[in-house]
Amino acid sequence: MGGVILTNGGQGWILTTAFLRRVLEILYDGEPQAEDDVHALVELHRSQVAATRRRLTIPAPESAASALAAAYTKAGVGEIAVRRDGPRTVFRFGDWESSVGARRNEDGTVSFVTVDPGSGDFDFVAGEMNGKRTLTLRFPQREHVFVER
């Protein structure tokens, strides 16, 4: 027996966890829990997204957006172009873009978070380094600091 699951999103673990559970249920006549687990995990994820979104101001307020540079770059990763589109602030990443909302973090910093459908809720923390504005994207094992161009 074998199986392959390919995901392209951060929530792929929901499927892989349920898949493994379901395989064990079938192979060993286990109590069917996988389907209910998927529904519960999806609902948990939705509630976490809703809680995160409640902390955002969408669109980003002018007071926060006006502090952004027009463009940022990170060698080996790429560029972020920043533009205003009416009340919206938009980050452009090469071939795709997203509107951003803003959030004041507990440490006093401001984050700009991608909010368009399919944009992944990427969180960019605004900062400064060596006299230039920065946007820092953090992942569990690395961070990318985009510097004002």
C-alpha positions in Angstrom: 0.0 0.0 0.0 1.2 3.5 -0.7 0.0 7.0 -1.2 1.2 10.4 -2.3 -0.3 13.7 -1.3 1.1 16.9 -3.0 0.0 20.2 -1.5 0.8 23.8 -2.4 -0.3 25.5 0.8 0.7 25.8 4.4 -2.4 23.9 5.5 -1.4 20.7 3.7 -0.7 19.0 7.0 -4.5 18.8 7.5 -4.8 16.4 4.6 -1.6 14.4 5.3 -2.7 13.9 8.9 -6.2 12.8 7.9 -4.9 10.6 5.1 -2.6 8.7 7.4 -5.4 8.3 9.9 -7.8 7.0 7.2 -5.3 4.5 5.8 -4.8 3.1 9.3 -8.6 2.9 9.8 -8.9 0.9 6.6 -6.0 -1.4 7.1 -6.7 -2.2 10.7 -10.5 -1.8 10.9 -10.1 1.3 13.1 -12.8 3.5 14.3 -13.6 6.0 11.6 -12.4 9.4 12.8 -10.4 10.8 9.9 -13.4 12.6 8.2 -14.5 14.2 11.4 -10.9 15.2 12.1 -10.6 17.0 8.8 -13.8 18.9 9.4 -12.6 19.9 12.9 -9.2 21.0 11.7 -10.6 23.0 8.8 -13.0 24.8 11.2 -10.0 25.4 13.6 -8.0 26.9 10.7 -10.9 29.1 9.7 -11.4 30.4 13.2 -7.6 31.2 13.4 -7.7 33.1 10.1 -10.8 35.0 11.3 -9.0 35.9 14.6 -5.9 37.1 12.7 -8.0 39.1 10.3 -9.8 40.9 13.2 -6.5 42.3 14.3 -5.8 43.8 10.8 -6.9 47.2 9.5 -8.0 46.6 5.8 -7.0 48.6 3.8 -3.8 49.6 5.5 -4.3 53.1 7.0 -2.6 56.0 5.3 -0.6 56.7 8.4 1.1 53.3 8.2 1.3 53.0 4.4 2.9 56.4 4.0 5.9 55.2 5.9 6.7 52.5 3.2 9.3 52.9 0.5 8.3 52.6 -3.1 10.4 49.4 -3.6 12.3 46.9 -1.6 14.8 44.2 -2.7 16.4 41.0 -1.3 19.3 39.5 -3.3 18.4 36.0 -4.5 14.8 36.4 -3.6 13.4 39.4 -5.5 11.7 42.7 -5.2 8.6 44.1 -3.7 7.1 47.1 -5.4 4.7 49.2 -3.3 1.9 51.3 -4.8 -1.2 53.0 -3.7 -4.4 52.1 -5.6 -7.1 54.4 -4.2 -7.4 53.5 -0.5 -5.5 50.2 -1.0 -1.8 49.6 -0.5 -0.6 46.9 -2.9 2.6 44.9 -2.8 3.8 43.5 -6.2 6.0 40.5 -6.2 7.1 39.9 -9.8 4.2 38.3 -11.5 1.7 38.5 -8.7 0.4 41.1 -6.2 -1.8 41.5 -3.2 -3.5 44.2 -1.3 -2.2 44.5 2.3 -3.7 45.2 5.6 -1.8 46.6 8.6 -1.4 45.5 12.2 0.3 47.1 15.1 2.2 44.3 16.9 2.6 43.9 20.7 6.3 45.0 20.4 5.3 48.3 18.7 6.2 47.3 15.2 3.8 47.4 12.3 3.2 44.4 10.0 1.8 44.6 6.5 -0.1 41.4 5.7 -1.2 40.2 2.3 -5.0 39.8 2.3 -6.1 39.0 -1.3 -7.5 35.4 -1.8 -4.7 33.0 -2.5 -2.0 35.4 -1.3 -1.1 33.3 1.7 -1.4 35.9 4.5 2.4 36.8 4.3 3.4 39.0 7.2 6.0 41.7 6.5 7.3 43.5 9.5 8.3 47.1 8.8 11.6 48.2 10.2 14.9 50.1 9.6 18.5 49.0 9.0 21.5 51.2 8.3 19.3 54.2 7.6 17.1 52.3 5.1 13.5 51.1 5.5 13.0 47.3 5.6 10.3 44.7 5.3 11.1 41.4 7.1 9.3 38.2 6.1 9.8 35.5 8.8 9.4 31.8 8.4 10.0 29.2 11.2 13.6 28.5 10.2 14.6 31.6 8.3 13.8 35.2 7.5 14.2 37.4 4.5 14.9 41.1 5.0 13.9 43.2 2.0 15.8 46.6 2.0 14.6 49.8 0.6 15.9 50.2 -3.0 
